[in-house]
């Protein structure tokens, strides 16, 4: 009896468990907070840039380090 009940309970509740995973809101870029020069040479300049973002989702995100080439 209890085994059959557990099966049906899981089967009924399963769609509700993953309902929150279906909605994803875009992350908004709010601007630059801080810019600092880390290293400078005649060919390269290494900057550290802190940005402000707005995450309207209910879960945390991780922002990975990235590289950007700018030519003047």
Secondary structure by P-SEA (a helix, b strand, c coil): caaaaaaaaaaaacccccccccbbbbbbbccccccccccccccbbbbbbbbbbbbcccbbbbbccbbbbbcc
